[in-house]
Amino acid sequence: MGTSGSTSGGVWWNLVGPGGTCGIPAAQLQETVALSAFSGLFLSLLEMTGQLTQLYKMCTGRFFQALCYHRVWRSQILQHAQCPHLRTWRNLASCPYKAVIFDMGGVLLPSPYRLAAEWEVRNQVPPGTIKQGLISGGENRPWLRYMRGELTPAEFLHEFGQQCSKIANSPVPVDSFFSDFTSDQMARQLPVMTEAIKCIRAEGLKTAVLSNNFYLQSGESFLPLDRRLFDVIVESCQEGICKPDPRIYKICLERLGVQAKESIFLDDIGQNLKAAAQLGIKTLKVEDPDVAVQELETHLGFPLQTFVPYTCPVRPAMEIPRDRLQQYLENTFGAQVEGPLVLRQFGHGQSNPTYYVQFGGRDLVLRKKPPGKLLPSAHAVEREYRILKALAKAGIPVPKVHTLCEDSSVIGTAFYLMDYCAGRIFKDPTLPGLEPSERREIYSAMNSVLCKIHSVDIKAAGLEDYGKHGHYVQRQVQIWSRQYRSTETHVIPAMERLIEWLPSHLPASERLSVVHGDFRLDNLIFHPENPEVISVLDWELSTLGDPLSDVAYNCLVYYLPSNFSLLKGLSNCDLSQLAIPTAEAYFQMYCDHMAIPPARNWNFYMAFSFFRMAAILQGVYKRSLTGQASSATAESSGKQAEFMANLAWDFATKEGFRVFKELPTSGAPTRTFSTWANPSRSYAVGPGSTLTDSDKSHLIVSPEGLSSRVRELYHKLKEFMDAHIYPAEQVLRDHQASQSRWTPHPLTEELKEKAKSEGLWNLFLPLESDLDVKYGAGLTNLEYAHLCELMGTSIYAPEVFNCSAPDTGNMEVLVRYGTGPQKERWLQPLLDGKIRSCFAMTEPQVASSDATNIEASITKEKDTYILNGHKWWISGSLDPRCQLCIFMGKTDPTAPRHKQQSMLLVPMATPGITVTRPLTVYGLDDAPDPLSNLKRFQKGDKCLSAIKVTTVKLLLLKQKQRKIATEGDKYGNKTATISY
């Protein structure tokens, strides 16, 4: 089940299978998927399952008819509510159970005995033959041995066939029975049980399957169920024991983490129920699934029908007075309803609590402010109500609002009510299940509706006073900076830098329009069949302002990974294969629709959007600490705020490079730098300026000034140096002077393993390159400097801790710019210390420490790059473990001076590379990692003009443009270009 972070207009998707009468038979599949927009924070909205997609197809042409049936069915439920025999549901807190365990056949699936009886009639087999074969024969009968996984399908059918033929006194084609029994048509989960399970899970109880089942011919177990509906699945064929063996019940309870008295078990066989009851499990015999569900309701104390997905009982901190709400609804809609008010809370949403309300034949969504003291101008449901009403008149697709109540005496805070909308919401931006052409159309429709919003005539819509005119971004930076400060719980270095950087890089001019403030794919409702936006949700952050802020916010998903916990992203997806436009193409599409030129300072808008999201998430995290946040997942927002802030700073850095590139070449420009020791301070350094003593005091000049974590790491490193590195130096020096010096000493490898086991490994990788601390130790450059100084006291120490050049620089290049397959092939072995690498830049003919002087050429011919050049002083290239060379050369001699160079990943085994000799420094060759001289490819006596390297093995890096150059090899590399 998905969740949502959207907070505004309630949008509901109601689908009922076609056909049926007003009574709606129980066998009819019915799904009511409730979606509501919540102010926003990147929590997922609805997950479109294959079952629902199929249901859409079933409803083609009868969609509105299905909605009518749904209304009639709801009406009948309300009529039932007036019946005197209607049970009263007790509070969930009084429910003594924590888990419900289901048998499969006869409970979740049709009974195998009933299917056997029908098959016997069709095949003229004596009645009861199959059932008799299943239950007779003791513990060693074929059926039990098959369910314990002791017989293969072929062995079982042979033995079971003999057994049944003996019972019937004639041949019985049991293979035909099992073919029918395991067919897709027969093995369908009962809808009434499926709905009951969803209700149980929505109430917070666990669910499990405890089944006597078997392996199919394919080797897979027979379990035709939606596994996502169960916390635990226990299968007899995998465990080697069957019900009614008490051990299998105990296995299930242990995996559920509950006691026997805290669980209910449903089965259709008496002896299985008896064994469960003897363990203290509450049991329920299933003869009729509908009756069994009604009985289960009485035990659990809550309804197991009319499931509303993504809702849960109202959480204690979010309770509202139902009697006063019901009175308000009666006064508003003029309805007198004797039945109870149905009120549930959506589990998603982190800002404004949102509730499902069923009242008087109406399905409504209620949006309210959260309780407690709120930040200024936050959670303005009144503004949501106003903008929705105005935009509906302007022709923008939005939910229909009914009423706004600003009287806090009704339910404690202001709230408003809105209707459902029927349609599709896409949580996953990759749009799984759609054809490539449909994906393009969905993104085009999203882009188009955003343009419509930005084209609304503000004056005609009566929204001239909806926000201030001009300086929108400046005000937003100030607002979110204040909001962040008011909810700050700890120092986030990137936020400190952004709070100072953003005001000095504001756009010189802005357009004015209605801005949504939280415009993204999962805040849109699409037509059930067509790529058309029929409703835009979540207007809590809307105002008048710069429309480019909406576009940038809409593009956040392009820079988030697909496994991001709050919102699935696209950063590691093949957009060309998915037929989804790139961020650049999407922005250009918007500019074309609006007839405006692309913004040069696009990276600023992206930095601002990520900064704002970080501030919002920090507010959610702060409210979670005080119990005010309305989402159960709000506590994770603290880490997400830091992640967003770091992404924002990445874009700020890119924008800084753009500004720097456009500066006049004459004169020494002022630059800004900051240290992570005190990220709230930064210093402008220009010609003639110096740091004062006060300023210098903010640098960490002693290890004791480090944080406790880094200080502990420093002392741990020092202890390792004293205990292992210094005592080993003489042995390693002797080896370096021996004939075998070109082979790494085993002691070095032993020390590397010891350092790795103690967590003293890959300390070099800076935090700004490894935001998730996936590869390194999560140290800033300033923190690592102290550890680096300590390692520098021994020439052997850096390699022992995998912190030696040139591997360190090469690994950081791969972390920043490598593709997933390239990281797998090169980065991971380097991080593990299994291989070494070298960097080929310096050339003998030119002063090539200045990359603009490099003469080595790189030219592309079809699927290869041709490298021509002579490199020397290549650290590590003669090490026998060196498998990778990062080669720098010129790819475009006609480009501006600083845009001509690129770097390629070249396997050292590539034909054409010749390492001619080691180079010495002061007479030392520094084996086994010497500086060397590398010339062009030679074969026999003939000197060829080039080294040829296939593009599938290369990472092409330009100074102002990065390219991952591939054609698609066995490593799965793809071509991509990112300009900045």
Stockholm file with secondary structure:
# STOCKHOLM 1.0

chainA/1-980         MGTSGSTSGGVWWNLVGPGGTCGIPAAQLQETVALSAFSGLFLSLLEMTGQLTQLYKMCTGRFFQALCYHRVWRSQILQHAQCPHLRTWRNLASCPYKAVIFDMGGVLLPSPYRLAAEWEVRNQVPPGTIKQGLISGGENRPWLRYMRGELTPAEFLHEFGQQCSKIANSPVPVDSFFSDFTSDQMARQLPVMTEAIKCIRAEGLKTAVLSNNFYLQSGESFLPLDRRLFDVIVESCQEGICKPDPRIYKICLERLGVQAKESIFLDDIGQNLKAAAQLGIKTLKVEDPDVAVQELETHLGFPLQTFVPYTCPVRPAMEIPRDRLQQYLENTFGAQVEGPLVLRQFGHGQSNPTYYVQFGGRDLVLRKKPPGKLLPSAHAVEREYRILKALAKAGIPVPKVHTLCEDSSVIGTAFYLMDYCAGRIFKDPTLPGLEPSERREIYSAMNSVLCKIHSVDIKAAGLEDYGKHGHYVQRQVQIWSRQYRSTETHVIPAMERLIEWLPSHLPASERLSVVHGDFRLDNLIFHPENPEVISVLDWELSTLGDPLSDVAYNCLVYYLPSNFSLLKGLSNCDLSQLAIPTAEAYFQMYCDHMAIPPARNWNFYMAFSFFRMAAILQGVYKRSLTGQASSATAESSGKQAEFMANLAWDFATKEGFRVFKELPTSGAPTRTFSTWANPSRSYAVGPGSTLTDSDKSHLIVSPEGLSSRVRELYHKLKEFMDAHIYPAEQVLRDHQASQSRWTPHPLTEELKEKAKSEGLWNLFLPLESDLDVKYGAGLTNLEYAHLCELMGTSIYAPEVFNCSAPDTGNMEVLVRYGTGPQKERWLQPLLDGKIRSCFAMTEPQVASSDATNIEASITKEKDTYILNGHKWWISGSLDPRCQLCIFMGKTDPTAPRHKQQSMLLVPMATPGITVTRPLTVYGLDDAPDPLSNLKRFQKGDKCLSAIKVTTVKLLLLKQKQRKIATEGDKYGNKTATISY
#=GR chainA/1-980 SS CCCCCCEEEEEEEEEECSCCCTTCCTTSCEEEEEEEEESCCCCCCCCCCHHHHHHHHHTTTCHHHHHHHHHHHHHHHHHHHTSTTCCCCCCGGGCCCSEEEECTBTTTBCCHHHHHHHHHHHTTCCTTHHHHHHHCSGGGSHHHHHHTTCSCHHHHHHHHHHHHHHHHTSCCCHHHHHHHHTSTTTCCCCHHHHHHHHHHHHTTCEEEEEECCCBCTTSCBCCCSCGGGCSEEEEHHHHTCCTTCHHHHHHHHHHHTCCGGGEEEEESCHHHHHHHHHTTCEEEECSSHHHHHHHHHHHHTSCCSSCCTTEESCCGGGCCCHHHHHHHHHHHHTCCCCSCCEEEEESCCSSSCEEEEEETTEEEEEEECCSSCCCTTTTCHHHHHHHHHHHHHTTCCCCCEEEEECCHHHHSSCEEEECCCCSBCCCSTTCTTSCHHHHHHHHHHHHHHHHHHHTCCTTTTTCTTSSCSSCHHHHHHHHHHHHHHHHCCSCCHHHHHHHHHGGGGCCSCCCCEEECSSCCGGGEEECSSSSCEEEECCCTTCEEECHHHHHHHHTGGGGSCTTCSSSCCCTTSCHHHHTCCCHHHHHHHHHHHHTCCCCTTHHHHHHHHHHHHHHHHHHHHHHHHHTCCSSTTGGGHHHHHHHHHHHHHHHHHHHHHHHHHTSCSSSCCCEEEECSSSTTCEEEECTTCCCCHHHHTTSCCSGGGSCHHHHHHHHHHHHHIIIIIHHHHHHHHHHHTSTTTTSCCHHHHHHHHHHHHTTCSSTTSBGGGCTTCSSSCCBCHHHHHHHHHHHTTSTTHHHHTTCCTTHHHHHHHHHHHCCHHHIIIIIHHHHHTSCEEEEECCCTTTTTTSGGGCCCEEEEETTEEEEECCEECCTTTTSTTEEEEEEEEESCTTSCGGGSEEEEEEETTSTTCEEEEEECBTTBCCTTSCEEEEECCEETTEECSCEEEEGGGCCEEESSEEEECCCCCTTCCCCEEEEC
#=GC SS_cons         CCCCCCEEEEEEEEEECSCCCTTCCTTSCEEEEEEEEESCCCCCCCCCCHHHHHHHHHTTTCHHHHHHHHHHHHHHHHHHHTSTTCCCCCCGGGCCCSEEEECTBTTTBCCHHHHHHHHHHHTTCCTTHHHHHHHCSGGGSHHHHHHTTCSCHHHHHHHHHHHHHHHHTSCCCHHHHHHHHTSTTTCCCCHHHHHHHHHHHHTTCEEEEEECCCBCTTSCBCCCSCGGGCSEEEEHHHHTCCTTCHHHHHHHHHHHTCCGGGEEEEESCHHHHHHHHHTTCEEEECSSHHHHHHHHHHHHTSCCSSCCTTEESCCGGGCCCHHHHHHHHHHHHTCCCCSCCEEEEESCCSSSCEEEEEETTEEEEEEECCSSCCCTTTTCHHHHHHHHHHHHHTTCCCCCEEEEECCHHHHSSCEEEECCCCSBCCCSTTCTTSCHHHHHHHHHHHHHHHHHHHTCCTTTTTCTTSSCSSCHHHHHHHHHHHHHHHHCCSCCHHHHHHHHHGGGGCCSCCCCEEECSSCCGGGEEECSSSSCEEEECCCTTCEEECHHHHHHHHTGGGGSCTTCSSSCCCTTSCHHHHTCCCHHHHHHHHHHHHTCCCCTTHHHHHHHHHHHHHHHHHHHHHHHHHTCCSSTTGGGHHHHHHHHHHHHHHHHHHHHHHHHHTSCSSSCCCEEEECSSSTTCEEEECTTCCCCHHHHTTSCCSGGGSCHHHHHHHHHHHHHIIIIIHHHHHHHHHHHTSTTTTSCCHHHHHHHHHHHHTTCSSTTSBGGGCTTCSSSCCBCHHHHHHHHHHHTTSTTHHHHTTCCTTHHHHHHHHHHHCCHHHIIIIIHHHHHTSCEEEEECCCTTTTTTSGGGCCCEEEEETTEEEEECCEECCTTTTSTTEEEEEEEEESCTTSCGGGSEEEEEEETTSTTCEEEEEECBTTBCCTTSCEEEEECCEETTEECSCEEEEGGGCCEEESSEEEECCCCCTTCCCCEEEEC
//
